[in-house]
Amino acid sequence: MSEKRIWIIILAAGYSRRMGEPKLLLPLPNGKPLITRVAAAACRAKATGVLLVYNADVPAVATAVADLPLVTLANDESQAGMSSSLKVGIQYVEKQNGEAAVILLGDQPDIGQAALDQLIELYEKRRYPIIQTVYQTARSHPVLFSKELFPELLSVTGDQGARQLIREYQELVHSLHVTARLPEDIDTVEDYQAYLRKRKQKTDKEG
């Protein structure tokens, strides 16, 4: 567990409009919902705590992670975009006197514990205000923000989330390069089917 009160915030409050159904509840090969895989990885990491922000209109997302050691908060304003979930999360972390928050997307099932731990360890050593994970040549989540950026995160609007802040404060961004492959977003039926095929192929090779 982190000694510096670092929280992981899982943003899981979208409407899955491109999927046509709640994508975070789609089953993976092990039979568990997609969001459970993401949340379980977060709970294994070295953070002080894990917070999952879910869409108040899709309470089954909170139910799917009920057995995990995390906090769930409903976002009643999910229609306002990702920024609304970010605010719910940051406000909670502020109340816990958190020193930093790691932002994680709920629709990237291959986000690994290793990347989360590396972010946390780097912050504990260097205290960089923003740390973004870089997979080979692509930047993605997770992204860590220190508490000095919390006011700016609370002022973000629309569906940009933290990306808007990263663009505005490029001079504060430190890149954490990892060897893992870029985690895929599951946004469409095609994305989901392709992910299942890859998981099956990996299982077949390992078996």
N, C-alpha and C positions, 0 to 999 in steps of 0.2 A: 504493500500500500504506500502511496506517495505521502511524504512528510510535509509537502507543501500545499496541501489542499487543492489538488487538481481534480476536476470533475470531467467526466465524459458526458456530452449531451448528444443523444441520438435523435435526429430529426425524423419523425415517422408520422407526420400529420398531413400528408398529401391526399389528393382525391383520386389518384390513379386514373385520370381521364383517358390517357392513351391506352391503358390496359383494358378499361371497360369494367373492371372489378377491383376490389382492394388487393393490390399486388403484394403487399406485405404479408398477406395471409395465404398466399399460394404455397402449396406443399413442395418441399424439396424431397429428394430421393429417400431420405430417412423418415419421411412422413410428417416432419415438423414444419411449421410455417417459416417462411423466409425470414421474417423479422426475428425469430427465435435464434437463428444462426448468428445474426449480427449482434444481437443483445448478449448472447452467451460469450462471444469473443470479447466484447467490451467488459463484461463482468470478470473475465479472467485477467484482464490487464491490471497494471499497478496503480491505477487511479484511486483517489480517496473514495469516490463514489460514482455511480452511473445514474443518469437521469434520462428517461425516454419521454419525449413529448409526442402525444398522439392526437389524432383528429377526434374531436368530441363526437362526430357523426359516425365514427368507426370504433366503438369501444372494444370490439373483439381483438384489436391490436394489443390493448393493455392486458386482456385476458390471456393472450398467447404468451406473454412473458411473466405471468403472475408467479411462476415458480422460481424466478431468478431474483437474486439479491440486488434489486434496483428500485428506483423511485419512478413512478409514472405520473405524468401531469397531462390533463386534457387541455387542448387548445380549442377554445370556443370561437376563435376567429381565423380558422385555417383557410377560409376563402380569401383572406388578405395576402396569402402567399407565404413562402418559406420564412420571410423575415418575422412574421408573427410568431412562429414556433421558436425561432432563435431568441426572441425577446422573452418568451415564457421561460426558456432554459436559463438564459443569462440572469434574469431576475431571481430565479431560485438559487443559482450559484452565488450570487451576491449575498443573499440572505444567509448562506452557509459560510460566509467569509472566505469564499474560494479565492485562490490566487491566480488560477488560470482555468480555462475551459477548452476541452478538445471537442471539436465539432465533427460529428460522424453522421453519414447518411444511412437511413434505414434500408435503402434499396440496393446496397452493394454487399451481397452476401459473402464475398471473398475477402472483405476487409479482415486483416489478420491481427491477432493479439501482438505479434512482433512489432508491427509498425506503430501501434499505440504505445507500447512500452518504450520504443526508441524515442518517440516524441516526448514522452514524460521524462525520461532520463536526460535527454538533451536540455529540456527546460530547467530541470533541477540543477544541472551543471552550469548552464550559461545564461539562463533567464532572458532569452530572446523574447521580444514582445509578440512576434508572430512567427510560427514555424509551420511551413507547409510541406507535406510529403510529396516527393518526386519519384515516380516509378520510371526508371530508365530516362525517358525524355518527356514524360507527361506529368503535369501537376494535377493533384487531386486531393481527396480527403484521405485521412483525417488532417485537420488543421487546428493548431493550438493558438489561442489568444490569451495573453496575460491580462490581468484585471485592469491595467491602465487603458486598455482598448474597450472595456465593457461599455462605457458611455457611448462610444461610436457605434458599437454593435446594437445598442438599444435604439439608435436613431435610424437604422437601416429600414427601408420600406420596400414593399413589393415582393417579387419572387426571386430576387437576386441573392438573398442570404448574405453570407460572409464574402462572397466574391467581390461585391462592390467595395468593401473595405480593403481587401487585398490589393485591388487596383489603385485605390487612393493612397495607400501607405506602402508602396513597393519598397521604399528605402528601409522599412522596418522588417521586411520579410526575410527570414532565413530558411534556406532549403535543406530539407532532410532527405538525402538520396538513399533509397532502399533498393534491394535487388529483386524484390517480388514483382510480379507482373501487375499491370494496372487493373484494379478491380472494376468489373463491368457493372454498369447501371442496368437494372431490370425495369424497363419502361413500357415495353410492348409485349404482345403475345409472342412475337418472333424472338425477342430477347430472352424470354422465359424458356421457350422451347430449345433455343440454342444452348442456354446455360445447362439445362437438364441433360442434353446430349453430351456436353463436355464433362459433366460430373459422372455420367455413366461410363464414358470412355476412360476416365481417370480411375474409376473403381475397377473396371475390367482389367486394366493394366496392373493395378496393385494386387488384384486377386489372382 
